[in-house]
Amino acid sequence: MERKDNIIVKLTLAFALEIIKYSEELQEGKKFVIANQLLKSGTSIGANIREAQNTESKQDFVHKFKIAAKEIEETFYWLELCELSENYPSTQELKEQLENISRIVNKIIITSKT
């Protein structure tokens, strides 16, 4: 399947771009530590999924997606911290996008194991 037709590759790339914008907004507010953590985990999701597109085995493919699933959980954590902290921009839209990505990633992991 070509990348342009691969929905999870497209979704995670779009999400990474939104995470970059959100992190820049946090940096403008001098919230550097959270911005950095969120930038790392939020962009790592797509990087692992992109890497999985060229794996040599199904086992390696599943492994890369499991790493992406861990990065999703970490990103949820940082977004929750932002949501619960005072004076942070809204994370609602990012969390909705991430929830959708999470559902797809988990479905891919489950179906790839069978």
C-alpha positions in Angstrom: 0.0 0.0 0.0 1.4 3.4 -0.9 1.8 5.9 1.9 -0.6 8.4 0.3 -3.4 5.8 0.7 -2.3 4.7 4.2 -4.8 6.3 6.6 -2.7 5.7 9.8 0.4 7.3 8.2 -1.7 10.3 7.1 -3.4 10.7 10.5 -0.1 10.4 12.5 1.6 12.9 10.2 -1.2 15.4 10.6 -1.2 14.8 14.4 2.5 15.4 14.6 2.1 18.7 12.9 -0.6 19.7 15.4 1.6 18.6 18.3 4.4 20.8 16.9 2.0 23.8 16.8 0.8 23.1 20.3 4.3 22.7 21.6 5.3 26.0 20.1 2.4 27.6 21.8 3.6 26.1 25.1 7.1 27.4 24.5 5.8 30.9 23.9 4.2 30.6 27.4 7.6 29.4 28.8 6.3 25.9 29.5 9.4 24.4 28.0 9.6 21.0 29.9 6.1 19.9 29.0 6.4 21.3 25.5 9.6 19.2 25.0 8.1 16.0 26.4 4.9 16.4 24.4 6.9 17.1 21.2 9.0 14.0 21.6 6.2 11.5 22.4 3.7 13.1 20.0 5.9 13.0 17.0 7.4 9.6 17.8 4.0 8.0 17.2 4.1 8.7 13.5 7.9 8.0 13.2 7.4 4.5 14.5 4.4 3.9 12.3 6.4 5.2 9.3 9.3 2.9 10.2 6.8 -0.1 10.4 6.0 0.4 6.8 9.3 -1.1 5.8 9.8 -3.9 8.3 11.2 -7.2 7.2 8.8 -9.4 9.2 5.3 -9.3 10.6 6.8 -9.6 14.1 8.9 -6.5 13.6 5.8 -4.7 12.1 3.8 -5.5 15.3 6.7 -4.5 17.5 6.9 -1.0 15.9 3.2 -0.6 16.3 3.5 -1.6 19.9 6.1 1.1 20.4 3.7 3.6 18.8 1.0 2.5 21.2 3.3 3.2 24.1 4.1 6.7 22.7 0.3 7.2 22.4 -0.1 6.5 26.1 2.7 8.8 27.0 1.3 11.6 24.8 -2.1 11.1 26.5 -0.4 11.6 29.8 1.3 14.9 28.8 -2.0 16.1 27.3 -3.9 15.2 30.5 -1.3 17.2 32.6 -1.8 20.2 30.3 -5.6 19.8 30.7 -5.4 19.7 34.4 -2.9 22.5 34.9 -3.8 26.1 35.0 -3.1 28.5 32.2 -2.5 25.8 29.5 -4.3 25.9 26.1 -7.0 23.4 25.5 -6.0 19.8 24.6 -9.5 18.6 23.6 -9.0 18.5 19.9 -5.6 16.8 20.2 -7.0 14.2 22.6 -9.8 13.4 20.1 -7.4 13.0 17.3 -5.2 10.8 19.5 -8.1 8.7 20.6 -8.9 8.0 16.9 -5.3 7.1 16.2 -5.2 4.9 19.2 -8.2 2.9 18.1 -6.7 2.3 14.7 -3.2 1.4 16.0 -4.7 -1.1 18.5 -6.9 -2.7 15.7 -3.8 -3.0 13.5 -1.9 -4.7 16.3 -4.7 -7.1 17.0 -5.3 -8.0 13.3 -1.6 -8.3 12.5 -1.1 -10.9 15.3 -3.7 -13.3 13.8 
